[in-house]
Amino acid sequence: MSRRVLVLSGPNLAALGSREPEIYGTLTLAQVEDRVREYAESLGLSAQCRQTDDEAELIGWLHEAAREGWDVVLNPAAFTHYSYAVGDACAHLVGMGSRLVEVHLSNPAARETFRHASVVARSATGTIAGFGADSYLLALRALAAPDS
């Protein structure tokens, strides 16, 4: 049986492909999610992808993952920088024994100063940033590694 991984994408990521392609690339979220599910399967994982612009919904999904013992790949998008509620839900998830990989398509440290701080990073098992859609795949690879 495959280990389930919840792959969560935050606000504005539904606009991938058309939103600032010079920063976020030209793949749509549906294309990214197809790649994620295919790669997860090749690693022996089962990836369920979800996207929301709603902070409360994202928090609910993180609590669901904590209850179920699922690992999470999370692109918190703008919630990265200011949502202490998302940060607290991430801390709860990891405290319950799940692993959390924070991902970003771009490298926030190389962008505007307000993007440098992450309220998720303090709880994350690891962070992968700056590799475009491949950031999600690298996170899956990390979760599938036998020594992780």
N, C-alpha and C positions, 0 to 999 in steps of 0.2 A: 504494500500500500504506500502511495506517495505521501510525503510530508506536505501539508498544506502551508502555503505562504500567502498572506494577504498583501497585495500590492496596491497601495493607496496613493492617489494623486489629488492634490489640493486645488485651491481656487485658480481659475483662469487656464488651467491646463487642458480643458476641453477645447480651447482655441488653438492648440498646437497645430502647426502647419501654416497658419495664416497670421498668428501673433508674433511679431518681431522675429521673423525667420533667421535673421542674421545673428540672433542671440540663441534662439531655442530650436533652430533647425526647421526642416520642411516636412518632416513626418507628422502625420496627424496622430492624435492620441489613440485612435483605433488601430493604426499601424504599429505604434509602439506596443500597445497591449497584445496584439497578435504575436509580435516578436518575443515579448515577455513570456507568454503562455507556451510558445514553441520551445524556447530555450529552457524554461523551467522543466518541461517534460523531458528534454534531453538530459537533464541533471537529476532526474528522479524526483522532481518536486511537482506539486500541483499548485499553480498560481491562480488566484482569483483576483481580478483587477476591478477596482472601483475608483470613481472620481466624484468629487463634490466641491461646490463652492461654499458649502454650509459648514461652519465651524462645529456646530452641535452634532451634525451627522458624522463628521470625521471623528469626533471624540467618541461617539457611540460605537463606531467601527473598531476603534482602538480598544475599548472596553470589551467588545465581543471577542477580539483576538486574545485578550488577556484571559478571559473566561475559558476559551477553547484551547489555549496553549499554542496558538499559532505564532510563528515568526512573522515579522512585518517589514516590508520595504516601503518606506514613506518618503514621498516628495511633498513636503508641507507647503511648498511655494511661499506665498506671502505670509502665511501663518508662522513660518520659520522665525520671523524677526520680532513678533510681538504677542503671539497667542500663548500666554502662560497657561491657559486651560489645556491647549494641545500639548504643551510641554509637560504638564502634570499628568495627563493621560498616558503619555509616553513613559514617564517614570513609573507609573502604576504597571504598565505592560511589562517592562523589564523587571520590575520588582516581583512580578508573578512568575518569572522564569522564561519568558519569551525573549527572543533576540530582535533587535530593531536596527535596521540599516537606513540611515538618512541619506537620501539622494537628491542631487540637483543637476539639471541639464547643463547649466552654466556654472562658473566658479564664482560663488558669491564673494569670496575674498578679493577677487579682482574687479569687483564692480563698485557701485556707490557705497559709501561708508555705512549707511543705515542697513545694508545687506550683510555686513560682516558678522553681526551677532546672531546666534541661533539659540532659541530657547529649547530646542529639541536635542542639540548636541550633547548636553550634559548627561542624558540618559541613553543615547545611542550606543550600540555595540560598536558601530563604525559609521563613517561618513564617506560618501563617494560623490565627487562633484567635478563638473567641467568636461565630461565625456559625452555630452549630448544624450541621446536615447540609450547609448551603451552604458550609461551610469546605472540604469535599472538592471541590465544584464550582469554587470560586474557585482552588483549587490546580491543577485541570485547565486552567482558563483561563490561568493563568500559564504552565504548561508548553506550551500550544498557541500562545502569542503568538509572532509571528515574530521579535521582537527578544530573546527570552529564551534 
